[in-house]
Amino acid sequence: MDKYKNKFPIIAGLIFVITAVAAVAYSWLKGIYRYDLRLSFSEYVGLHYSMSVLYFISAVMMLVLLSIYAFKLKLPLLKKIVYTVVFLCIFGTAFFPCNGKHSITTTILHNYFAIGLMLAATVSFVLSAILTKSKVQRIIAVLSLIYAAVFVVMFFIGFRPLFQTFFIWENLFIILLLLGLHMEQYGEKAEVSDRV
């Protein structure tokens, strides 16, 4: 059973990608924001009530898988806290859809959770780069951290090219977060082999 649990971040990633494709395809087929990459994943989801419900269901499925996976790992307490914040922020983005036309309040709350998610994910990259004993995990964490730093700086300074293709940048950020979670199992194995 453990070998399947190790695949849970990959399965969660597939669920996320399928949900993203479904939300974008649904809008594009209806002729809404067709081929527009300026919208975030959350904005595409928030355009239609059915897609908001789909994302909430998908997020719950992802969080169940990721929580089971993370719970079985012997992570440092600080990492557990950071991943708990990440999971809470993912839930928050799903529970409060991003659609100002329906509710400005839920959109504001959504944005707080989304920013919290990006910052917590960046902290997870920093911790993995510092704490891991796996060289492969460290390399991926450092590359993810560089990406996150560039993303965060461009986001907060309002760098126009970022917002012209925001959908791509944002989704790659989420994929890197899931990849970082997947790599945690290898850091743990390295620590065990060091003790032997």
C-alpha positions in Angstrom: 0.0 0.0 0.0 2.9 2.4 0.8 4.2 2.2 -2.8 0.8 3.6 -3.9 0.8 6.3 -1.3 4.1 7.5 -2.7 2.3 8.2 -6.0 -0.4 10.4 -4.3 1.2 13.7 -5.2 1.4 12.6 -8.9 -2.3 11.6 -8.8 -3.2 14.9 -7.1 -1.2 16.7 -9.9 -3.2 14.8 -12.6 -6.5 15.7 -10.9 -5.4 19.4 -10.8 -4.3 19.3 -14.5 -7.6 17.6 -15.6 -9.6 20.2 -13.6 -7.6 23.1 -15.1 -8.1 21.8 -18.7 -11.8 21.2 -18.0 -12.4 24.7 -16.7 -10.5 26.4 -19.6 -12.1 24.1 -22.2 -15.6 24.8 -20.9 -15.1 28.6 -21.2 -13.4 28.4 -24.5 -16.1 26.2 -26.0 -18.7 28.7 -24.8 -16.6 31.5 -26.5 -15.7 33.1 -23.2 -12.2 34.5 -22.9 -11.2 32.1 -25.7 -7.4 31.6 -25.9 -6.9 34.2 -23.2 -4.0 33.3 -20.9 -4.3 36.4 -18.8 -6.9 34.8 -16.6 -5.7 32.7 -13.6 -6.8 29.2 -13.1 -9.1 30.4 -10.3 -10.7 33.1 -12.6 -11.5 30.4 -15.2 -13.0 28.2 -12.5 -15.0 31.1 -11.0 -16.6 32.0 -14.4 -19.1 29.1 -14.0 -20.8 27.7 -11.0 -20.4 24.1 -12.3 -16.6 24.6 -12.6 -16.5 26.1 -9.1 -18.2 22.9 -7.7 -15.8 20.7 -9.8 -12.8 22.5 -8.4 -14.0 22.2 -4.9 -14.6 18.4 -5.3 -11.2 18.1 -7.0 -9.4 20.1 -4.3 -11.0 17.9 -1.5 -9.8 14.8 -3.4 -6.3 16.3 -3.8 -6.1 17.3 -0.1 -7.2 13.9 1.1 -4.4 12.3 -1.0 -1.8 14.8 0.0 -2.7 14.7 3.7 -2.4 10.9 3.7 0.9 11.1 1.9 2.4 13.9 4.1 1.1 12.2 7.3 3.1 9.0 6.6 6.4 10.9 6.1 8.7 11.7 9.0 9.0 15.4 8.2 10.5 18.0 10.5 7.8 19.9 12.5 8.5 23.1 10.7 7.8 21.4 7.3 4.6 19.9 8.7 3.4 23.3 9.8 4.2 24.8 6.4 2.5 22.0 4.5 -0.5 22.4 6.8 -0.7 26.1 5.8 -0.4 25.1 2.1 -3.3 22.6 2.5 -5.5 25.1 4.3 -4.8 27.7 1.6 -5.7 25.2 -1.2 -8.9 24.5 0.7 -9.6 28.2 1.1 -9.1 28.9 -2.7 -11.6 26.2 -3.4 -14.1 27.1 -0.7 -14.1 30.8 -1.8 -14.4 30.9 -5.6 -12.8 33.8 -7.5 -15.6 35.6 -9.2 -16.2 39.3 -8.4 -19.4 39.3 -10.5 -21.1 37.0 -7.9 -19.4 38.0 -4.7 -16.6 40.5 -4.1 -16.2 39.2 -0.5 -15.5 35.6 -1.6 -13.1 36.9 -4.3 -11.2 39.0 -1.7 -11.0 36.0 0.6 -9.9 33.8 -2.3 -7.1 36.2 -3.2 -5.8 36.1 0.4 -5.7 32.3 0.4 -4.1 32.3 -3.1 -1.3 34.7 -2.0 -0.9 32.7 1.2 -0.5 29.6 -0.9 2.2 31.1 -3.1 4.1 32.4 -0.1 3.8 29.1 1.9 4.9 27.1 -1.1 7.9 29.3 -1.5 8.8 28.7 2.2 8.5 24.9 1.5 11.0 25.3 -1.3 13.4 27.2 1.1 13.1 24.5 3.8 13.6 21.7 1.3 16.7 23.4 -0.1 18.1 23.8 3.4 17.0 20.6 5.2 17.0 17.8 2.7 19.8 15.2 2.5 18.8 14.2 -1.0 20.9 16.0 -3.7 18.1 15.5 -6.3 15.5 17.0 -4.0 17.8 19.9 -3.1 18.4 20.7 -6.8 14.7 20.6 -7.5 14.0 22.8 -4.4 16.6 25.4 -5.4 15.3 25.6 -9.0 11.7 25.8 -7.7 12.8 28.5 -5.2 14.4 30.5 -8.1 11.2 30.2 -10.1 9.1 31.2 -7.0 11.3 34.2 -6.3 11.0 35.5 -9.9 7.3 34.8 -9.8 6.7 36.6 -6.5 8.8 39.6 -7.4 7.1 40.0 -10.8 3.7 39.6 -9.2 4.2 42.2 -6.6 5.8 44.8 -8.9 3.0 44.2 -11.4 5.3 43.0 -14.3 3.1 43.2 -17.4 4.5 40.1 -19.3 3.7 37.9 -16.2 0.1 39.0 -16.3 -0.2 38.5 -20.0 0.5 34.8 -19.5 -0.5 34.4 -15.9 -2.3 31.2 -16.4 0.9 29.4 -17.5 3.0 30.9 -14.7 0.5 30.2 -12.0 -0.1 26.6 -13.0 3.6 25.8 -13.3 4.0 27.2 -9.7 1.4 24.7 -8.5 3.0 21.8 -10.4 6.4 22.7 -8.8 4.7 22.6 -5.3 3.3 19.1 -6.0 6.7 18.0 -7.4 8.3 19.3 -4.2 5.8 17.3 -2.1 6.5 14.2 -4.2 10.3 14.6 -3.7 9.8 14.6 0.1 9.9 10.8 0.1 13.4 10.8 -1.4 14.7 13.2 1.2 13.4 10.8 3.9 15.1 7.8 2.2 18.3 9.7 2.1 18.1 10.4 5.9 17.4 6.8 6.6 20.4 5.6 4.5 22.6 8.1 6.3 21.8 6.6 9.6 22.5 3.0 8.5 
